């Protein structure tokens, strides 16, 4: 995670050659795909995602 006075950013990376799942505890904006994600999210092999809080 990186943050400044007004924003927080989460960098999620799958370093595996298998699909992995993560659980998001709140709704976040996926900045690379410009969509909102919540709940269980799948990451393809070697996929990365960058999130910020939904406002």
N, CA, C and O atoms as a Maestro MAE file, in Angstrom:
{
 s_m_m2io_version
 :::
 2.0.0
}

f_m_ct {
 s_m_title
 :::
 protein
 m_atom[220] {
  # First column is atom index #
  i_m_mmod_type
  r_m_x_coord
  r_m_y_coord
  r_m_z_coord
  i_m_residue_number
  s_m_chain_name
  s_m_pdb_residue_name
  s_m_pdb_atom_name
  i_m_atomic_number
  :::
  1 25 0.840 -1.175 0.000 1 A "UNK " " N  " 7
  2 3 0.000 0.000 0.000 1 A "UNK " " CA " 6
  3 2 0.886 1.239 0.000 1 A "UNK " " C  " 6
  4 15 1.937 1.285 0.640 1 A "UNK " " O  " 8
  5 25 0.431 2.220 -0.728 2 A "UNK " " N  " 7
  6 3 1.049 3.543 -0.724 2 A "UNK " " CA " 6
  7 2 -0.049 4.541 -0.380 2 A "UNK " " C  " 6
  8 15 -1.205 4.363 -0.766 2 A "UNK " " O  " 8
  9 25 0.316 5.583 0.342 3 A "UNK " " N  " 7
  10 3 -0.685 6.574 0.687 3 A "UNK " " CA " 6
  11 2 -0.066 7.949 0.824 3 A "UNK " " C  " 6
  12 15 1.127 8.091 1.094 3 A "UNK " " O  " 8
  13 25 -0.900 8.958 0.632 4 A "UNK " " N  " 7
  14 3 -0.526 10.332 0.921 4 A "UNK " " CA " 6
  15 2 -1.616 10.898 1.820 4 A "UNK " " C  " 6
  16 15 -2.402 10.134 2.381 4 A "UNK " " O  " 8
  17 25 -1.681 12.179 1.968 5 A "UNK " " N  " 7
  18 3 -2.656 12.772 2.891 5 A "UNK " " CA " 6
  19 2 -4.106 12.540 2.476 5 A "UNK " " C  " 6
  20 15 -5.002 12.544 3.321 5 A "UNK " " O  " 8
  21 25 -4.341 12.338 1.187 6 A "UNK " " N  " 7
  22 3 -5.729 12.233 0.732 6 A "UNK " " CA " 6
  23 2 -6.093 10.917 0.053 6 A "UNK " " C  " 6
  24 15 -7.279 10.646 -0.135 6 A "UNK " " O  " 8
  25 25 -5.128 10.096 -0.319 7 A "UNK " " N  " 7
  26 3 -5.421 8.873 -1.070 7 A "UNK " " CA " 6
  27 2 -4.640 7.679 -0.543 7 A "UNK " " C  " 6
  28 15 -3.552 7.822 0.015 7 A "UNK " " O  " 8
  29 25 -5.221 6.499 -0.732 8 A "UNK " " N  " 7
  30 3 -4.537 5.234 -0.451 8 A "UNK " " CA " 6
  31 2 -4.613 4.372 -1.696 8 A "UNK " " C  " 6
  32 15 -5.643 4.326 -2.369 8 A "UNK " " O  " 8
  33 25 -3.518 3.688 -1.999 9 A "UNK " " N  " 7
  34 3 -3.461 2.810 -3.156 9 A "UNK " " CA " 6
  35 2 -2.950 1.443 -2.734 9 A "UNK " " C  " 6
  36 15 -1.954 1.342 -2.018 9 A "UNK " " O  " 8
  37 25 -3.637 0.380 -3.179 10 A "UNK " " N  " 7
  38 3 -3.221 -0.987 -2.896 10 A "UNK " " CA " 6
  39 2 -2.749 -1.626 -4.190 10 A "UNK " " C  " 6
  40 15 -3.434 -1.558 -5.210 10 A "UNK " " O  " 8
  41 25 -1.589 -2.242 -4.147 11 A "UNK " " N  " 7
  42 3 -1.026 -2.938 -5.305 11 A "UNK " " CA " 6
  43 2 -1.110 -4.429 -5.015 11 A "UNK " " C  " 6
  44 15 -0.513 -4.916 -4.054 11 A "UNK " " O  " 8
  45 25 -1.845 -5.143 -5.840 12 A "UNK " " N  " 7
  46 3 -2.073 -6.576 -5.640 12 A "UNK " " CA " 6
  47 2 -1.447 -7.305 -6.820 12 A "UNK " " C  " 6
  48 15 -1.743 -6.995 -7.974 12 A "UNK " " O  " 8
  49 25 -0.590 -8.268 -6.534 13 A "UNK " " N  " 7
  50 3 0.081 -9.002 -7.599 13 A "UNK " " CA " 6
  51 2 0.013 -10.495 -7.340 13 A "UNK " " C  " 6
  52 15 0.199 -10.952 -6.212 13 A "UNK " " O  " 8
  53 25 -0.254 -11.243 -8.384 14 A "UNK " " N  " 7
  54 3 -0.245 -12.696 -8.315 14 A "UNK " " CA " 6
  55 2 1.060 -13.174 -8.959 14 A "UNK " " C  " 6
  56 15 1.237 -13.073 -10.173 14 A "UNK " " O  " 8
  57 25 1.958 -13.688 -8.144 15 A "UNK " " N  " 7
  58 3 3.247 -14.173 -8.630 15 A "UNK " " CA " 6
  59 2 3.211 -15.667 -8.946 15 A "UNK " " C  " 6
  60 15 4.252 -16.290 -9.157 15 A "UNK " " O  " 8
  61 25 2.025 -16.228 -8.974 16 A "UNK " " N  " 7
  62 3 1.834 -17.655 -9.207 16 A "UNK " " CA " 6
  63 2 1.445 -17.924 -10.663 16 A "UNK " " C  " 6
  64 15 0.938 -17.041 -11.355 16 A "UNK " " O  " 8
  65 25 1.688 -19.142 -11.109 17 A "UNK " " N  " 7
  66 3 1.235 -19.528 -12.454 17 A "UNK " " CA " 6
  67 2 -0.176 -20.113 -12.415 17 A "UNK " " C  " 6
  68 15 -0.634 -20.706 -13.391 17 A "UNK " " O  " 8
  69 25 -0.870 -19.942 -11.267 18 A "UNK " " N  " 7
  70 3 -2.252 -20.393 -11.107 18 A "UNK " " CA " 6
  71 2 -3.131 -19.194 -10.756 18 A "UNK " " C  " 6
  72 15 -2.661 -18.210 -10.184 18 A "UNK " " O  " 8
  73 25 -4.405 -19.292 -11.104 19 A "UNK " " N  " 7
  74 3 -5.339 -18.249 -10.712 19 A "UNK " " CA " 6
  75 2 -5.471 -18.228 -9.192 19 A "UNK " " C  " 6
  76 15 -5.545 -19.283 -8.562 19 A "UNK " " O  " 8
  77 25 -5.499 -17.039 -8.604 20 A "UNK " " N  " 7
  78 3 -5.653 -16.874 -7.157 20 A "UNK " " CA " 6
  79 2 -6.834 -15.954 -6.888 20 A "UNK " " C  " 6
  80 15 -7.225 -15.165 -7.749 20 A "UNK " " O  " 8
  81 25 -7.400 -16.059 -5.689 21 A "UNK " " N  " 7
  82 3 -8.530 -15.222 -5.298 21 A "UNK " " CA " 6
  83 2 -8.163 -14.419 -4.058 21 A "UNK " " C  " 6
  84 15 -7.438 -14.894 -3.183 21 A "UNK " " O  " 8
  85 25 -8.676 -13.194 -3.998 22 A "UNK " " N  " 7
  86 3 -8.533 -12.365 -2.810 22 A "UNK " " CA " 6
  87 2 -9.920 -11.914 -2.381 22 A "UNK " " C  " 6
  88 15 -10.855 -11.913 -3.182 22 A "UNK " " O  " 8
  89 25 -10.048 -11.536 -1.134 23 A "UNK " " N  " 7
  90 3 -11.322 -11.049 -0.593 23 A "UNK " " CA " 6
  91 2 -11.152 -9.576 -0.234 23 A "UNK " " C  " 6
  92 15 -10.302 -9.221 0.582 23 A "UNK " " O  " 8
  93 25 -11.964 -8.729 -0.848 24 A "UNK " " N  " 7
  94 3 -11.937 -7.303 -0.545 24 A "UNK " " CA " 6
  95 2 -12.980 -7.016 0.529 24 A "UNK " " C  " 6
  96 15 -14.130 -7.440 0.415 24 A "UNK " " O  " 8
  97 25 -12.578 -6.303 1.562 25 A "UNK " " N  " 7
  98 3 -13.488 -6.036 2.677 25 A "UNK " " CA " 6
  99 2 -14.407 -4.843 2.408 25 A "UNK " " C  " 6
  100 15 -15.369 -4.622 3.144 25 A "UNK " " O  " 8
  101 25 -14.114 -4.074 1.358 26 A "UNK " " N  " 7
  102 3 -14.977 -2.955 0.976 26 A "UNK " " CA " 6
  103 2 -14.872 -2.754 -0.532 26 A "UNK " " C  " 6
  104 15 -14.016 -3.351 -1.185 26 A "UNK " " O  " 8
  105 25 -15.737 -1.922 -1.076 27 A "UNK " " N  " 7
  106 3 -15.709 -1.664 -2.508 27 A "UNK " " CA " 6
  107 2 -14.506 -0.784 -2.850 27 A "UNK " " C  " 6
  108 15 -14.302 0.266 -2.241 27 A "UNK " " O  " 8
  109 25 -13.719 -1.220 -3.826 28 A "UNK " " N  " 7
  110 3 -12.535 -0.484 -4.259 28 A "UNK " " CA " 6
  111 2 -12.599 -0.256 -5.763 28 A "UNK " " C  " 6
  112 15 -13.242 -1.012 -6.491 28 A "UNK " " O  " 8
  113 25 -11.933 0.782 -6.211 29 A "UNK " " N  " 7
  114 3 -11.859 1.070 -7.643 29 A "UNK " " CA " 6
  115 2 -10.594 0.436 -8.200 29 A "UNK " " C  " 6
  116 15 -9.489 0.714 -7.735 29 A "UNK " " O  " 8
  117 25 -10.768 -0.413 -9.193 30 A "UNK " " N  " 7
  118 3 -9.661 -1.037 -9.906 30 A "UNK " " CA " 6
  119 2 -9.206 -0.023 -10.955 30 A "UNK " " C  " 6
  120 15 -9.872 0.163 -11.973 30 A "UNK " " O  " 8
  121 25 -8.085 0.623 -10.709 31 A "UNK " " N  " 7
  122 3 -7.642 1.721 -11.564 31 A "UNK " " CA " 6
  123 2 -7.171 1.267 -12.939 31 A "UNK " " C  " 6
  124 15 -7.271 2.034 -13.897 31 A "UNK " " O  " 8
  125 25 -6.667 0.060 -13.067 32 A "UNK " " N  " 7
  126 3 -6.176 -0.418 -14.356 32 A "UNK " " CA " 6
  127 2 -7.309 -0.785 -15.312 32 A "UNK " " C  " 6
  128 15 -7.138 -0.720 -16.529 32 A "UNK " " O  " 8
  129 25 -8.465 -1.171 -14.766 33 A "UNK " " N  " 7
  130 3 -9.603 -1.574 -15.585 33 A "UNK " " CA " 6
  131 2 -10.773 -0.594 -15.506 33 A "UNK " " C  " 6
  132 15 -11.767 -0.752 -16.214 33 A "UNK " " O  " 8
  133 25 -10.652 0.425 -14.640 34 A "UNK " " N  " 7
  134 3 -11.689 1.433 -14.447 34 A "UNK " " CA " 6
  135 2 -13.045 0.813 -14.113 34 A "UNK " " C  " 6
  136 15 -14.069 1.150 -14.709 34 A "UNK " " O  " 8
  137 25 -13.019 -0.109 -13.137 35 A "UNK " " N  " 7
  138 3 -14.238 -0.752 -12.648 35 A "UNK " " CA " 6
  139 2 -14.199 -0.784 -11.128 35 A "UNK " " C  " 6
  140 15 -13.140 -0.616 -10.523 35 A "UNK " " O  " 8
  141 25 -15.355 -0.998 -10.515 36 A "UNK " " N  " 7
  142 3 -15.445 -1.158 -9.066 36 A "UNK " " CA " 6
  143 2 -15.457 -2.647 -8.750 36 A "UNK " " C  " 6
  144 15 -16.196 -3.411 -9.370 36 A "UNK " " O  " 8
  145 25 -14.645 -3.056 -7.793 37 A "UNK " " N  " 7
  146 3 -14.602 -4.452 -7.360 37 A "UNK " " CA " 6
  147 2 -14.990 -4.534 -5.893 37 A "UNK " " C  " 6
  148 15 -14.713 -3.622 -5.114 37 A "UNK " " O  " 8
  149 25 -15.635 -5.640 -5.522 38 A "UNK " " N  " 7
  150 3 -15.936 -5.898 -4.113 38 A "UNK " " CA " 6
  151 2 -16.067 -7.397 -3.929 38 A "UNK " " C  " 6
  152 15 -16.259 -8.133 -4.896 38 A "UNK " " O  " 8
  153 25 -15.964 -7.847 -2.693 39 A "UNK " " N  " 7
  154 3 -16.090 -9.272 -2.409 39 A "UNK " " CA " 6
  155 2 -14.897 -10.053 -2.902 39 A "UNK " " C  " 6
  156 15 -13.760 -9.596 -2.782 39 A "UNK " " O  " 8
  157 25 -15.140 -11.226 -3.457 40 A "UNK " " N  " 7
  158 3 -14.078 -12.097 -3.944 40 A "UNK " " CA " 6
  159 2 -13.667 -11.688 -5.355 40 A "UNK " " C  " 6
  160 15 -14.509 -11.541 -6.241 40 A "UNK " " O  " 8
  161 25 -12.367 -11.506 -5.551 41 A "UNK " " N  " 7
  162 3 -11.815 -11.092 -6.834 41 A "UNK " " CA " 6
  163 2 -10.774 -12.121 -7.265 41 A "UNK " " C  " 6
  164 15 -9.948 -12.548 -6.457 41 A "UNK " " O  " 8
  165 25 -10.812 -12.516 -8.524 42 A "UNK " " N  " 7
  166 3 -9.839 -13.465 -9.072 42 A "UNK " " CA " 6
  167 2 -8.708 -12.718 -9.762 42 A "UNK " " C  " 6
  168 15 -8.924 -11.712 -10.438 42 A "UNK " " O  " 8
  169 25 -7.514 -13.227 -9.580 43 A "UNK " " N  " 7
  170 3 -6.348 -12.722 -10.296 43 A "UNK " " CA " 6
  171 2 -5.801 -13.837 -11.160 43 A "UNK " " C  " 6
  172 15 -5.491 -14.922 -10.670 43 A "UNK " " O  " 8
  173 25 -5.685 -13.566 -12.444 44 A "UNK " " N  " 7
  174 3 -5.119 -14.542 -13.373 44 A "UNK " " CA " 6
  175 2 -3.636 -14.739 -13.043 44 A "UNK " " C  " 6
  176 15 -3.057 -13.933 -12.314 44 A "UNK " " O  " 8
  177 25 -3.021 -15.792 -13.565 45 A "UNK " " N  " 7
  178 3 -1.591 -15.984 -13.334 45 A "UNK " " CA " 6
  179 2 -0.789 -14.733 -13.710 45 A "UNK " " C  " 6
  180 15 -0.918 -14.208 -14.816 45 A "UNK " " O  " 8
  181 25 0.033 -14.272 -12.779 46 A "UNK " " N  " 7
  182 3 0.941 -13.131 -12.954 46 A "UNK " " CA " 6
  183 2 0.227 -11.804 -13.203 46 A "UNK " " C  " 6
  184 15 0.840 -10.854 -13.691 46 A "UNK " " O  " 8
  185 25 -1.037 -11.733 -12.877 47 A "UNK " " N  " 7
  186 3 -1.806 -10.500 -13.058 47 A "UNK " " CA " 6
  187 2 -1.556 -9.535 -11.904 47 A "UNK " " C  " 6
  188 15 -1.282 -9.953 -10.779 47 A "UNK " " O  " 8
  189 25 -1.653 -8.244 -12.197 48 A "UNK " " N  " 7
  190 3 -1.540 -7.191 -11.186 48 A "UNK " " CA " 6
  191 2 -2.779 -6.321 -11.226 48 A "UNK " " C  " 6
  192 15 -3.395 -6.141 -12.276 48 A "UNK " " O  " 8
  193 25 -3.137 -5.781 -10.066 49 A "UNK " " N  " 7
  194 3 -4.256 -4.843 -9.966 49 A "UNK " " CA " 6
  195 2 -3.826 -3.705 -9.053 49 A "UNK " " C  " 6
  196 15 -3.031 -3.900 -8.134 49 A "UNK " " O  " 8
  197 25 -4.355 -2.521 -9.311 50 A "UNK " " N  " 7
  198 3 -4.100 -1.356 -8.467 50 A "UNK " " CA " 6
  199 2 -5.456 -0.819 -8.044 50 A "UNK " " C  " 6
  200 15 -6.325 -0.567 -8.878 50 A "UNK " " O  " 8
  201 25 -5.626 -0.647 -6.745 51 A "UNK " " N  " 7
  202 3 -6.914 -0.211 -6.189 51 A "UNK " " CA " 6
  203 2 -6.772 1.082 -5.412 51 A "UNK " " C  " 6
  204 15 -5.711 1.404 -4.878 51 A "UNK " " O  " 8
  205 25 -7.883 1.816 -5.367 52 A "UNK " " N  " 7
  206 3 -8.027 2.954 -4.483 52 A "UNK " " CA " 6
  207 2 -9.439 2.896 -3.900 52 A "UNK " " C  " 6
  208 15 -10.292 2.161 -4.399 52 A "UNK " " O  " 8
  209 25 -9.679 3.662 -2.856 53 A "UNK " " N  " 7
  210 3 -11.002 3.667 -2.232 53 A "UNK " " CA " 6
  211 2 -12.035 4.275 -3.169 53 A "UNK " " C  " 6
  212 15 -11.754 5.241 -3.879 53 A "UNK " " O  " 8
  213 25 -13.226 3.702 -3.164 54 A "UNK " " N  " 7
  214 3 -14.340 4.259 -3.936 54 A "UNK " " CA " 6
  215 2 -14.905 5.443 -3.177 54 A "UNK " " C  " 6
  216 15 -15.170 5.343 -1.979 54 A "UNK " " O  " 8
  217 25 -15.091 6.557 -3.855 55 A "UNK " " N  " 7
  218 3 -15.649 7.762 -3.216 55 A "UNK " " CA " 6
  219 2 -16.816 8.272 -4.020 55 A "UNK " " C  " 6
  220 15 -17.427 9.277 -3.653 55 A "UNK " " O  " 8
  :::
 }
 m_bond[219] {
  # First column is bond index #
  i_m_from
  i_m_to
  i_m_order
  :::
  1 1 2 1
  2 2 3 1
  3 3 4 2
  4 3 5 1
  5 5 6 1
  6 6 7 1
  7 7 8 2
  8 7 9 1
  9 9 10 1
  10 10 11 1
  11 11 12 2
  12 11 13 1
  13 13 14 1
  14 14 15 1
  15 15 16 2
  16 15 17 1
  17 17 18 1
  18 18 19 1
  19 19 20 2
  20 19 21 1
  21 21 22 1
  22 22 23 1
  23 23 24 2
  24 23 25 1
  25 25 26 1
  26 26 27 1
  27 27 28 2
  28 27 29 1
  29 29 30 1
  30 30 31 1
  31 31 32 2
  32 31 33 1
  33 33 34 1
  34 34 35 1
  35 35 36 2
  36 35 37 1
  37 37 38 1
  38 38 39 1
  39 39 40 2
  40 39 41 1
  41 41 42 1
  42 42 43 1
  43 43 44 2
  44 43 45 1
  45 45 46 1
  46 46 47 1
  47 47 48 2
  48 47 49 1
  49 49 50 1
  50 50 51 1
  51 51 52 2
  52 51 53 1
  53 53 54 1
  54 54 55 1
  55 55 56 2
  56 55 57 1
  57 57 58 1
  58 58 59 1
  59 59 60 2
  60 59 61 1
  61 61 62 1
  62 62 63 1
  63 63 64 2
  64 63 65 1
  65 65 66 1
  66 66 67 1
  67 67 68 2
  68 67 69 1
  69 69 70 1
  70 70 71 1
  71 71 72 2
  72 71 73 1
  73 73 74 1
  74 74 75 1
  75 75 76 2
  76 75 77 1
  77 77 78 1
  78 78 79 1
  79 79 80 2
  80 79 81 1
  81 81 82 1
  82 82 83 1
  83 83 84 2
  84 83 85 1
  85 85 86 1
  86 86 87 1
  87 87 88 2
  88 87 89 1
  89 89 90 1
  90 90 91 1
  91 91 92 2
  92 91 93 1
  93 93 94 1
  94 94 95 1
  95 95 96 2
  96 95 97 1
  97 97 98 1
  98 98 99 1
  99 99 100 2
  100 99 101 1
  101 101 102 1
  102 102 103 1
  103 103 104 2
  104 103 105 1
  105 105 106 1
  106 106 107 1
  107 107 108 2
  108 107 109 1
  109 109 110 1
  110 110 111 1
  111 111 112 2
  112 111 113 1
  113 113 114 1
  114 114 115 1
  115 115 116 2
  116 115 117 1
  117 117 118 1
  118 118 119 1
  119 119 120 2
  120 119 121 1
  121 121 122 1
  122 122 123 1
  123 123 124 2
  124 123 125 1
  125 125 126 1
  126 126 127 1
  127 127 128 2
  128 127 129 1
  129 129 130 1
  130 130 131 1
  131 131 132 2
  132 131 133 1
  133 133 134 1
  134 134 135 1
  135 135 136 2
  136 135 137 1
  137 137 138 1
  138 138 139 1
  139 139 140 2
  140 139 141 1
  141 141 142 1
  142 142 143 1
  143 143 144 2
  144 143 145 1
  145 145 146 1
  146 146 147 1
  147 147 148 2
  148 147 149 1
  149 149 150 1
  150 150 151 1
  151 151 152 2
  152 151 153 1
  153 153 154 1
  154 154 155 1
  155 155 156 2
  156 155 157 1
  157 157 158 1
  158 158 159 1
  159 159 160 2
  160 159 161 1
  161 161 162 1
  162 162 163 1
  163 163 164 2
  164 163 165 1
  165 165 166 1
  166 166 167 1
  167 167 168 2
  168 167 169 1
  169 169 170 1
  170 170 171 1
  171 171 172 2
  172 171 173 1
  173 173 174 1
  174 174 175 1
  175 175 176 2
  176 175 177 1
  177 177 178 1
  178 178 179 1
  179 179 180 2
  180 179 181 1
  181 181 182 1
  182 182 183 1
  183 183 184 2
  184 183 185 1
  185 185 186 1
  186 186 187 1
  187 187 188 2
  188 187 189 1
  189 189 190 1
  190 190 191 1
  191 191 192 2
  192 191 193 1
  193 193 194 1
  194 194 195 1
  195 195 196 2
  196 195 197 1
  197 197 198 1
  198 198 199 1
  199 199 200 2
  200 199 201 1
  201 201 202 1
  202 202 203 1
  203 203 204 2
  204 203 205 1
  205 205 206 1
  206 206 207 1
  207 207 208 2
  208 207 209 1
  209 209 210 1
  210 210 211 1
  211 211 212 2
  212 211 213 1
  213 213 214 1
  214 214 215 1
  215 215 216 2
  216 215 217 1
  217 217 218 1
  218 218 219 1
  219 219 220 2
  :::
 }
}
